[in-house]
Amino acid sequence: MTRSKTRTFTNQLIFIRTLFSKVITNGEVDRKYYSFVGEWEKIK
């Protein structure tokens, strides 16, 4: 995978993580569905 493709994928994950954080903060989704916790799920 090229560097630009890797970065695009990372940016999409960051966007999804941000959306999840907002809906959890608003109480629309339970925190148990948040996938971005733990060592394997960290976005670098």
mmCIF entry with sequence, helices, sheets and N, C-alpha, C, O atoms, coordinates in Angstrom:
data_MODEL
# 
_entry.id   MODEL 
# 
_entity.id                         1 
_entity.type                       polymer 
_entity.pdbx_number_of_molecules   1 
# 
_entity_poly.entity_id                      1 
_entity_poly.type                           'polypeptide(L)' 
_entity_poly.nstd_linkage                   no 
_entity_poly.nstd_monomer                   no 
_entity_poly.pdbx_seq_one_letter_code       MTRSKTRTFTNQLIFIRTLFSKVITNGEVDRKYYSFVGEWEKIK 
_entity_poly.pdbx_seq_one_letter_code_can   MTRSKTRTFTNQLIFIRTLFSKVITNGEVDRKYYSFVGEWEKIK 
_entity_poly.pdbx_strand_id                 A 
# 
loop_
_entity_poly_seq.entity_id 
_entity_poly_seq.num 
_entity_poly_seq.mon_id 
_entity_poly_seq.hetero 
1 1  MET n 
1 2  THR n 
1 3  ARG n 
1 4  SER n 
1 5  LYS n 
1 6  THR n 
1 7  ARG n 
1 8  THR n 
1 9  PHE n 
1 10 THR n 
1 11 ASN n 
1 12 GLN n 
1 13 LEU n 
1 14 ILE n 
1 15 PHE n 
1 16 ILE n 
1 17 ARG n 
1 18 THR n 
1 19 LEU n 
1 20 PHE n 
1 21 SER n 
1 22 LYS n 
1 23 VAL n 
1 24 ILE n 
1 25 THR n 
1 26 ASN n 
1 27 GLY n 
1 28 GLU n 
1 29 VAL n 
1 30 ASP n 
1 31 ARG n 
1 32 LYS n 
1 33 TYR n 
1 34 TYR n 
1 35 SER n 
1 36 PHE n 
1 37 VAL n 
1 38 GLY n 
1 39 GLU n 
1 40 TRP n 
1 41 GLU n 
1 42 LYS n 
1 43 ILE n 
1 44 LYS n 
# 
_struct_asym.id          A 
_struct_asym.entity_id   1 
# 
loop_
_struct_conf.conf_type_id 
_struct_conf.id 
_struct_conf.pdbx_PDB_helix_id 
_struct_conf.beg_label_comp_id 
_struct_conf.beg_label_asym_id 
_struct_conf.beg_label_seq_id 
_struct_conf.pdbx_beg_PDB_ins_code 
_struct_conf.end_label_comp_id 
_struct_conf.end_label_asym_id 
_struct_conf.end_label_seq_id 
_struct_conf.pdbx_end_PDB_ins_code 
_struct_conf.beg_auth_comp_id 
_struct_conf.beg_auth_asym_id 
_struct_conf.beg_auth_seq_id 
_struct_conf.end_auth_comp_id 
_struct_conf.end_auth_asym_id 
_struct_conf.end_auth_seq_id 
_struct_conf.pdbx_PDB_helix_class 
_struct_conf.details 
_struct_conf.pdbx_PDB_helix_length 
HELX_P HELX_P1 AA1 ARG A 3  ? THR A 25 ? ARG A 3  THR A 25 1 ? 23 
HELX_P HELX_P2 AA2 ARG A 31 ? TYR A 33 ? ARG A 31 TYR A 33 5 ? 3  
# 
_struct_conf_type.id          HELX_P 
_struct_conf_type.criteria    ? 
_struct_conf_type.reference   ? 
# 
loop_
_atom_site.group_PDB 
_atom_site.id 
_atom_site.type_symbol 
_atom_site.label_atom_id 
_atom_site.label_alt_id 
_atom_site.label_comp_id 
_atom_site.label_asym_id 
_atom_site.label_entity_id 
_atom_site.label_seq_id 
_atom_site.pdbx_PDB_ins_code 
_atom_site.Cartn_x 
_atom_site.Cartn_y 
_atom_site.Cartn_z 
_atom_site.occupancy 
_atom_site.B_iso_or_equiv 
_atom_site.pdbx_formal_charge 
_atom_site.auth_seq_id 
_atom_site.auth_comp_id 
_atom_site.auth_asym_id 
_atom_site.auth_atom_id 
_atom_site.pdbx_PDB_model_num 
ATOM 1   N N  . MET A 1 1  ? 0.853   -1.168 0.000  1.00 0.00 ? 1  MET A N  1 
ATOM 2   C CA . MET A 1 1  ? 0.000   0.000  0.000  1.00 0.00 ? 1  MET A CA 1 
ATOM 3   C C  . MET A 1 1  ? 0.902   1.236  0.000  1.00 0.00 ? 1  MET A C  1 
ATOM 4   O O  . MET A 1 1  ? 1.887   1.292  0.736  1.00 0.00 ? 1  MET A O  1 
ATOM 5   N N  . THR A 1 2  ? 0.567   2.201  -0.810 1.00 0.00 ? 2  THR A N  1 
ATOM 6   C CA . THR A 1 2  ? 1.381   3.413  -0.872 1.00 0.00 ? 2  THR A CA 1 
ATOM 7   C C  . THR A 1 2  ? 1.091   4.304  0.321  1.00 0.00 ? 2  THR A C  1 
ATOM 8   O O  . THR A 1 2  ? 0.085   4.153  1.014  1.00 0.00 ? 2  THR A O  1 
ATOM 9   N N  . ARG A 1 3  ? 1.993   5.223  0.533  1.00 0.00 ? 3  ARG A N  1 
ATOM 10  C CA . ARG A 1 3  ? 1.857   6.135  1.676  1.00 0.00 ? 3  ARG A CA 1 
ATOM 11  C C  . ARG A 1 3  ? 0.563   6.945  1.608  1.00 0.00 ? 3  ARG A C  1 
ATOM 12  O O  . ARG A 1 3  ? -0.097  7.127  2.631  1.00 0.00 ? 3  ARG A O  1 
ATOM 13  N N  . SER A 1 4  ? 0.186   7.432  0.427  1.00 0.00 ? 4  SER A N  1 
ATOM 14  C CA . SER A 1 4  ? -1.029  8.238  0.305  1.00 0.00 ? 4  SER A CA 1 
ATOM 15  C C  . SER A 1 4  ? -2.283  7.414  0.595  1.00 0.00 ? 4  SER A C  1 
ATOM 16  O O  . SER A 1 4  ? -3.229  7.918  1.200  1.00 0.00 ? 4  SER A O  1 
ATOM 17  N N  . LYS A 1 5  ? -2.294  6.162  0.171  1.00 0.00 ? 5  LYS A N  1 
ATOM 18  C CA . LYS A 1 5  ? -3.442  5.299  0.464  1.00 0.00 ? 5  LYS A CA 1 
ATOM 19  C C  . LYS A 1 5  ? -3.526  5.016  1.955  1.00 0.00 ? 5  LYS A C  1 
ATOM 20  O O  . LYS A 1 5  ? -4.617  4.993  2.525  1.00 0.00 ? 5  LYS A O  1 
ATOM 21  N N  . THR A 1 6  ? -2.388  4.801  2.584  1.00 0.00 ? 6  THR A N  1 
ATOM 22  C CA . THR A 1 6  ? -2.361  4.546  4.026  1.00 0.00 ? 6  THR A CA 1 
ATOM 23  C C  . THR A 1 6  ? -2.895  5.752  4.783  1.00 0.00 ? 6  THR A C  1 
ATOM 24  O O  . THR A 1 6  ? -3.679  5.605  5.721  1.00 0.00 ? 6  THR A O  1 
ATOM 25  N N  . ARG A 1 7  ? -2.475  6.937  4.380  1.00 0.00 ? 7  ARG A N  1 
ATOM 26  C CA . ARG A 1 7  ? -2.907  8.159  5.052  1.00 0.00 ? 7  ARG A CA 1 
ATOM 27  C C  . ARG A 1 7  ? -4.406  8.388  4.847  1.00 0.00 ? 7  ARG A C  1 
ATOM 28  O O  . ARG A 1 7  ? -5.099  8.809  5.772  1.00 0.00 ? 7  ARG A O  1 
ATOM 29  N N  . THR A 1 8  ? -4.906  8.114  3.642  1.00 0.00 ? 8  THR A N  1 
ATOM 30  C CA . THR A 1 8  ? -6.331  8.275  3.369  1.00 0.00 ? 8  THR A CA 1 
ATOM 31  C C  . THR A 1 8  ? -7.142  7.352  4.264  1.00 0.00 ? 8  THR A C  1 
ATOM 32  O O  . THR A 1 8  ? -8.154  7.765  4.831  1.00 0.00 ? 8  THR A O  1 
ATOM 33  N N  . PHE A 1 9  ? -6.709  6.119  4.392  1.00 0.00 ? 9  PHE A N  1 
ATOM 34  C CA . PHE A 1 9  ? -7.394  5.158  5.261  1.00 0.00 ? 9  PHE A CA 1 
ATOM 35  C C  . PHE A 1 9  ? -7.361  5.632  6.709  1.00 0.00 ? 9  PHE A C  1 
ATOM 36  O O  . PHE A 1 9  ? -8.363  5.540  7.417  1.00 0.00 ? 9  PHE A O  1 
ATOM 37  N N  . THR A 1 10 ? -6.227  6.132  7.144  1.00 0.00 ? 10 THR A N  1 
ATOM 38  C CA . THR A 1 10 ? -6.098  6.638  8.509  1.00 0.00 ? 10 THR A CA 1 
ATOM 39  C C  . THR A 1 10 ? -7.030  7.814  8.737  1.00 0.00 ? 10 THR A C  1 
ATOM 40  O O  . THR A 1 10 ? -7.677  7.894  9.781  1.00 0.00 ? 10 THR A O  1 
ATOM 41  N N  . ASN A 1 11 ? -7.109  8.725  7.780  1.00 0.00 ? 11 ASN A N  1 
ATOM 42  C CA . ASN A 1 11 ? -8.009  9.873  7.903  1.00 0.00 ? 11 ASN A CA 1 
ATOM 43  C C  . ASN A 1 11 ? -9.464  9.429  7.999  1.00 0.00 ? 11 ASN A C  1 
ATOM 44  O O  . ASN A 1 11 ? -10.244 10.024 8.743  1.00 0.00 ? 11 ASN A O  1 
ATOM 45  N N  . GLN A 1 12 ? -9.833  8.401  7.263  1.00 0.00 ? 12 GLN A N  1 
ATOM 46  C CA . GLN A 1 12 ? -11.200 7.892  7.335  1.00 0.00 ? 12 GLN A CA 1 
ATOM 47  C C  . GLN A 1 12 ? -11.487 7.286  8.703  1.00 0.00 ? 12 GLN A C  1 
ATOM 48  O O  . GLN A 1 12 ? -12.578 7.467  9.243  1.00 0.00 ? 12 GLN A O  1 
ATOM 49  N N  . LEU A 1 13 ? -10.530 6.578  9.262  1.00 0.00 ? 13 LEU A N  1 
ATOM 50  C CA . LEU A 1 13 ? -10.703 6.020  10.606 1.00 0.00 ? 13 LEU A CA 1 
ATOM 51  C C  . LEU A 1 13 ? -10.842 7.122  11.646 1.00 0.00 ? 13 LEU A C  1 
ATOM 52  O O  . LEU A 1 13 ? -11.656 7.015  12.563 1.00 0.00 ? 13 LEU A O  1 
ATOM 53  N N  . ILE A 1 14 ? -10.054 8.175  11.507 1.00 0.00 ? 14 ILE A N  1 
ATOM 54  C CA . ILE A 1 14 ? -10.141 9.304  12.431 1.00 0.00 ? 14 ILE A CA 1 
ATOM 55  C C  . ILE A 1 14 ? -11.523 9.938  12.345 1.00 0.00 ? 14 ILE A C  1 
ATOM 56  O O  . ILE A 1 14 ? -12.105 10.294 13.369 1.00 0.00 ? 14 ILE A O  1 
ATOM 57  N N  . PHE A 1 15 ? -12.052 10.081 11.136 1.00 0.00 ? 15 PHE A N  1 
ATOM 58  C CA . PHE A 1 15 ? -13.385 10.647 10.950 1.00 0.00 ? 15 PHE A CA 1 
ATOM 59  C C  . PHE A 1 15 ? -14.441 9.775  11.631 1.00 0.00 ? 15 PHE A C  1 
ATOM 60  O O  . PHE A 1 15 ? -15.316 10.293 12.324 1.00 0.00 ? 15 PHE A O  1 
ATOM 61  N N  . ILE A 1 16 ? -14.365 8.471  11.439 1.00 0.00 ? 16 ILE A N  1 
ATOM 62  C CA . ILE A 1 16 ? -15.317 7.545  12.063 1.00 0.00 ? 16 ILE A CA 1 
ATOM 63  C C  . ILE A 1 16 ? -15.213 7.611  13.578 1.00 0.00 ? 16 ILE A C  1 
ATOM 64  O O  . ILE A 1 16 ? -16.229 7.618  14.273 1.00 0.00 ? 16 ILE A O  1 
ATOM 65  N N  . ARG A 1 17 ? -13.998 7.660  14.088 1.00 0.00 ? 17 ARG A N  1 
ATOM 66  C CA . ARG A 1 17 ? -13.790 7.755  15.537 1.00 0.00 ? 17 ARG A CA 1 
ATOM 67  C C  . ARG A 1 17 ? -14.414 9.039  16.080 1.00 0.00 ? 17 ARG A C  1 
ATOM 68  O O  . ARG A 1 17 ? -15.045 9.027  17.137 1.00 0.00 ? 17 ARG A O  1 
ATOM 69  N N  . THR A 1 18 ? -14.240 10.139 15.361 1.00 0.00 ? 18 THR A N  1 
ATOM 70  C CA . THR A 1 18 ? -14.804 11.417 15.782 1.00 0.00 ? 18 THR A CA 1 
ATOM 71  C C  . THR A 1 18 ? -16.332 11.358 15.810 1.00 0.00 ? 18 THR A C  1 
ATOM 72  O O  . THR A 1 18 ? -16.956 11.839 16.755 1.00 0.00 ? 18 THR A O  1 
ATOM 73  N N  . LEU A 1 19 ? -16.931 10.770 14.778 1.00 0.00 ? 19 LEU A N  1 
ATOM 74  C CA . LEU A 1 19 ? -18.388 10.626 14.756 1.00 0.00 ? 19 LEU A CA 1 
ATOM 75  C C  . LEU A 1 19 ? -18.878 9.795  15.943 1.00 0.00 ? 19 LEU A C  1 
ATOM 76  O O  . LEU A 1 19 ? -19.848 10.163 16.605 1.00 0.00 ? 19 LEU A O  1 
ATOM 77  N N  . PHE A 1 20 ? -18.211 8.685  16.206 1.00 0.00 ? 20 PHE A N  1 
ATOM 78  C CA . PHE A 1 20 ? -18.577 7.837  17.338 1.00 0.00 ? 20 PHE A CA 1 
ATOM 79  C C  . PHE A 1 20 ? -18.499 8.610  18.646 1.00 0.00 ? 20 PHE A C  1 
ATOM 80  O O  . PHE A 1 20 ? -19.393 8.507  19.486 1.00 0.00 ? 20 PHE A O  1 
ATOM 81  N N  . SER A 1 21 ? -17.444 9.376  18.820 1.00 0.00 ? 21 SER A N  1 
ATOM 82  C CA . SER A 1 21 ? -17.284 10.155 20.049 1.00 0.00 ? 21 SER A CA 1 
ATOM 83  C C  . SER A 1 21 ? -18.430 11.145 20.231 1.00 0.00 ? 21 SER A C  1 
ATOM 84  O O  . SER A 1 21 ? -18.939 11.320 21.338 1.00 0.00 ? 21 SER A O  1 
ATOM 85  N N  . LYS A 1 22 ? -18.830 11.787 19.146 1.00 0.00 ? 22 LYS A N  1 
ATOM 86  C CA . LYS A 1 22 ? -19.912 12.769 19.231 1.00 0.00 ? 22 LYS A CA 1 
ATOM 87  C C  . LYS A 1 22 ? -21.255 12.123 19.571 1.00 0.00 ? 22 LYS A C  1 
ATOM 88  O O  . LYS A 1 22 ? -21.994 12.643 20.407 1.00 0.00 ? 22 LYS A O  1 
ATOM 89  N N  . VAL A 1 23 ? -21.576 11.009 18.940 1.00 0.00 ? 23 VAL A N  1 
ATOM 90  C CA . VAL A 1 23 ? -22.870 10.387 19.224 1.00 0.00 ? 23 VAL A CA 1 
ATOM 91  C C  . VAL A 1 23 ? -22.895 9.759  20.618 1.00 0.00 ? 23 VAL A C  1 
ATOM 92  O O  . VAL A 1 23 ? -23.950 9.696  21.249 1.00 0.00 ? 23 VAL A O  1 
ATOM 93  N N  . ILE A 1 24 ? -21.759 9.302  21.095 1.00 0.00 ? 24 ILE A N  1 
ATOM 94  C CA . ILE A 1 24 ? -21.693 8.788  22.461 1.00 0.00 ? 24 ILE A CA 1 
ATOM 95  C C  . ILE A 1 24 ? -21.887 9.928  23.445 1.00 0.00 ? 24 ILE A C  1 
ATOM 96  O O  . ILE A 1 24 ? -22.620 9.790  24.424 1.00 0.00 ? 24 ILE A O  1 
ATOM 97  N N  . THR A 1 25 ? -21.228 11.058 23.187 1.00 0.00 ? 25 THR A N  1 
ATOM 98  C CA . THR A 1 25 ? -21.374 12.234 24.056 1.00 0.00 ? 25 THR A CA 1 
ATOM 99  C C  . THR A 1 25 ? -22.821 12.711 24.081 1.00 0.00 ? 25 THR A C  1 
ATOM 100 O O  . THR A 1 25 ? -23.312 13.143 25.124 1.00 0.00 ? 25 THR A O  1 
ATOM 101 N N  . ASN A 1 26 ? -23.502 12.637 22.953 1.00 0.00 ? 26 ASN A N  1 
ATOM 102 C CA . ASN A 1 26 ? -24.907 13.052 22.873 1.00 0.00 ? 26 ASN A CA 1 
ATOM 103 C C  . ASN A 1 26 ? -25.858 12.010 23.452 1.00 0.00 ? 26 ASN A C  1 
ATOM 104 O O  . ASN A 1 26 ? -27.055 12.274 23.570 1.00 0.00 ? 26 ASN A O  1 
ATOM 105 N N  . GLY A 1 27 ? -25.357 10.842 23.811 1.00 0.00 ? 27 GLY A N  1 
ATOM 106 C CA . GLY A 1 27 ? -26.184 9.798  24.390 1.00 0.00 ? 27 GLY A CA 1 
ATOM 107 C C  . GLY A 1 27 ? -26.977 9.002  23.362 1.00 0.00 ? 27 GLY A C  1 
ATOM 108 O O  . GLY A 1 27 ? -27.919 8.296  23.721 1.00 0.00 ? 27 GLY A O  1 
ATOM 109 N N  . GLU A 1 28 ? -26.610 9.106  22.095 1.00 0.00 ? 28 GLU A N  1 
ATOM 110 C CA . GLU A 1 28 ? -27.335 8.413  21.036 1.00 0.00 ? 28 GLU A CA 1 
ATOM 111 C C  . GLU A 1 28 ? -26.871 6.961  20.858 1.00 0.00 ? 28 GLU A C  1 
ATOM 112 O O  . GLU A 1 28 ? -27.612 6.132  20.330 1.00 0.00 ? 28 GLU A O  1 
ATOM 113 N N  . VAL A 1 29 ? -25.654 6.658  21.297 1.00 0.00 ? 29 VAL A N  1 
ATOM 114 C CA . VAL A 1 29 ? -25.091 5.314  21.185 1.00 0.00 ? 29 VAL A CA 1 
ATOM 115 C C  . VAL A 1 29 ? -24.428 4.978  22.517 1.00 0.00 ? 29 VAL A C  1 
ATOM 116 O O  . VAL A 1 29 ? -23.801 5.832  23.144 1.00 0.00 ? 29 VAL A O  1 
ATOM 117 N N  . ASP A 1 30 ? -24.574 3.741  22.933 1.00 0.00 ? 30 ASP A N  1 
ATOM 118 C CA . ASP A 1 30 ? -23.951 3.306  24.178 1.00 0.00 ? 30 ASP A CA 1 
ATOM 119 C C  . ASP A 1 30 ? -22.443 3.170  24.001 1.00 0.00 ? 30 ASP A C  1 
ATOM 120 O O  . ASP A 1 30 ? -21.976 2.770  22.934 1.00 0.00 ? 30 ASP A O  1 
ATOM 121 N N  . ARG A 1 31 ? -21.683 3.500  25.038 1.00 0.00 ? 31 ARG A N  1 
ATOM 122 C CA . ARG A 1 31 ? -20.224 3.470  24.993 1.00 0.00 ? 31 ARG A CA 1 
ATOM 123 C C  . ARG A 1 31 ? -19.665 2.074  24.688 1.00 0.00 ? 31 ARG A C  1 
ATOM 124 O O  . ARG A 1 31 ? -18.534 1.959  24.215 1.00 0.00 ? 31 ARG A O  1 
ATOM 125 N N  . LYS A 1 32 ? -20.434 1.018  24.951 1.00 0.00 ? 32 LYS A N  1 
ATOM 126 C CA . LYS A 1 32 ? -19.942 -0.345 24.709 1.00 0.00 ? 32 LYS A CA 1 
ATOM 127 C C  . LYS A 1 32 ? -19.689 -0.618 23.227 1.00 0.00 ? 32 LYS A C  1 
ATOM 128 O O  . LYS A 1 32 ? -18.974 -1.561 22.887 1.00 0.00 ? 32 LYS A O  1 
ATOM 129 N N  . TYR A 1 33 ? -20.270 0.200  22.338 1.00 0.00 ? 33 TYR A N  1 
ATOM 130 C CA . TYR A 1 33 ? -20.069 0.010  20.899 1.00 0.00 ? 33 TYR A CA 1 
ATOM 131 C C  . TYR A 1 33 ? -18.862 0.782  20.360 1.00 0.00 ? 33 TYR A C  1 
ATOM 132 O O  . TYR A 1 33 ? -18.556 0.700  19.170 1.00 0.00 ? 33 TYR A O  1 
ATOM 133 N N  . TYR A 1 34 ? -18.184 1.523  21.218 1.00 0.00 ? 34 TYR A N  1 
ATOM 134 C CA . TYR A 1 34 ? -17.011 2.292  20.790 1.00 0.00 ? 34 TYR A CA 1 
ATOM 135 C C  . TYR A 1 34 ? -15.860 1.329  20.540 1.00 0.00 ? 34 TYR A C  1 
ATOM 136 O O  . TYR A 1 34 ? -15.412 0.638  21.456 1.00 0.00 ? 34 TYR A O  1 
ATOM 137 N N  . SER A 1 35 ? -15.381 1.281  19.303 1.00 0.00 ? 35 SER A N  1 
ATOM 138 C CA . SER A 1 35 ? -14.390 0.288  18.892 1.00 0.00 ? 35 SER A CA 1 
ATOM 139 C C  . SER A 1 35 ? -12.941 0.738  19.045 1.00 0.00 ? 35 SER A C  1 
ATOM 140 O O  . SER A 1 35 ? -12.024 -0.053 18.823 1.00 0.00 ? 35 SER A O  1 
ATOM 141 N N  . PHE A 1 36 ? -12.724 1.976  19.416 1.00 0.00 ? 36 PHE A N  1 
ATOM 142 C CA . PHE A 1 36 ? -11.381 2.532  19.367 1.00 0.00 ? 36 PHE A CA 1 
ATOM 143 C C  . PHE A 1 36 ? -10.723 2.590  20.746 1.00 0.00 ? 36 PHE A C  1 
ATOM 144 O O  . PHE A 1 36 ? -10.155 3.614  21.125 1.00 0.00 ? 36 PHE A O  1 
ATOM 145 N N  . VAL A 1 37 ? -10.803 1.515  21.476 1.00 0.00 ? 37 VAL A N  1 
ATOM 146 C CA . VAL A 1 37 ? -10.125 1.406  22.765 1.00 0.00 ? 37 VAL A CA 1 
ATOM 147 C C  . VAL A 1 37 ? -9.222  0.181  22.740 1.00 0.00 ? 37 VAL A C  1 
ATOM 148 O O  . VAL A 1 37 ? -9.488  -0.780 22.018 1.00 0.00 ? 37 VAL A O  1 
ATOM 149 N N  . GLY A 1 38 ? -8.178  0.218  23.511 1.00 0.00 ? 38 GLY A N  1 
ATOM 150 C CA . GLY A 1 38 ? -7.255  -0.901 23.537 1.00 0.00 ? 38 GLY A CA 1 
ATOM 151 C C  . GLY A 1 38 ? -6.045  -0.663 22.655 1.00 0.00 ? 38 GLY A C  1 
ATOM 152 O O  . GLY A 1 38 ? -6.028  0.257  21.837 1.00 0.00 ? 38 GLY A O  1 
ATOM 153 N N  . GLU A 1 39 ? -5.063  -1.476 22.824 1.00 0.00 ? 39 GLU A N  1 
ATOM 154 C CA . GLU A 1 39 ? -3.788  -1.305 22.119 1.00 0.00 ? 39 GLU A CA 1 
ATOM 155 C C  . GLU A 1 39 ? -3.901  -1.538 20.611 1.00 0.00 ? 39 GLU A C  1 
ATOM 156 O O  . GLU A 1 39 ? -3.272  -0.818 19.836 1.00 0.00 ? 39 GLU A O  1 
ATOM 157 N N  . TRP A 1 40 ? -4.682  -2.516 20.182 1.00 0.00 ? 40 TRP A N  1 
ATOM 158 C CA . TRP A 1 40 ? -4.765  -2.858 18.763 1.00 0.00 ? 40 TRP A CA 1 
ATOM 159 C C  . TRP A 1 40 ? -5.553  -1.839 17.950 1.00 0.00 ? 40 TRP A C  1 
ATOM 160 O O  . TRP A 1 40 ? -5.348  -1.718 16.742 1.00 0.00 ? 40 TRP A O  1 
ATOM 161 N N  . GLU A 1 41 ? -6.447  -1.112 18.597 1.00 0.00 ? 41 GLU A N  1 
ATOM 162 C CA . GLU A 1 41 ? -7.335  -0.213 17.878 1.00 0.00 ? 41 GLU A CA 1 
ATOM 163 C C  . GLU A 1 41 ? -6.837  1.225  17.793 1.00 0.00 ? 41 GLU A C  1 
ATOM 164 O O  . GLU A 1 41 ? -7.537  2.081  17.251 1.00 0.00 ? 41 GLU A O  1 
ATOM 165 N N  . LYS A 1 42 ? -5.656  1.511  18.311 1.00 0.00 ? 42 LYS A N  1 
ATOM 166 C CA . LYS A 1 42 ? -5.138  2.879  18.289 1.00 0.00 ? 42 LYS A CA 1 
ATOM 167 C C  . LYS A 1 42 ? -4.786  3.292  16.858 1.00 0.00 ? 42 LYS A C  1 
ATOM 168 O O  . LYS A 1 42 ? -4.218  2.520  16.086 1.00 0.00 ? 42 LYS A O  1 
ATOM 169 N N  . ILE A 1 43 ? -5.142  4.528  16.537 1.00 0.00 ? 43 ILE A N  1 
ATOM 170 C CA . ILE A 1 43 ? -4.845  5.075  15.214 1.00 0.00 ? 43 ILE A CA 1 
ATOM 171 C C  . ILE A 1 43 ? -3.576  5.917  15.343 1.00 0.00 ? 43 ILE A C  1 
ATOM 172 O O  . ILE A 1 43 ? -3.498  6.811  16.185 1.00 0.00 ? 43 ILE A O  1 
ATOM 173 N N  . LYS A 1 44 ? -2.598  5.625  14.512 1.00 0.00 ? 44 LYS A N  1 
ATOM 174 C CA . LYS A 1 44 ? -1.334  6.341  14.599 1.00 0.00 ? 44 LYS A CA 1 
ATOM 175 C C  . LYS A 1 44 ? -1.222  7.389  13.535 1.00 0.00 ? 44 LYS A C  1 
ATOM 176 O O  . LYS A 1 44 ? -0.212  8.090  13.463 1.00 0.00 ? 44 LYS A O  1 
# 
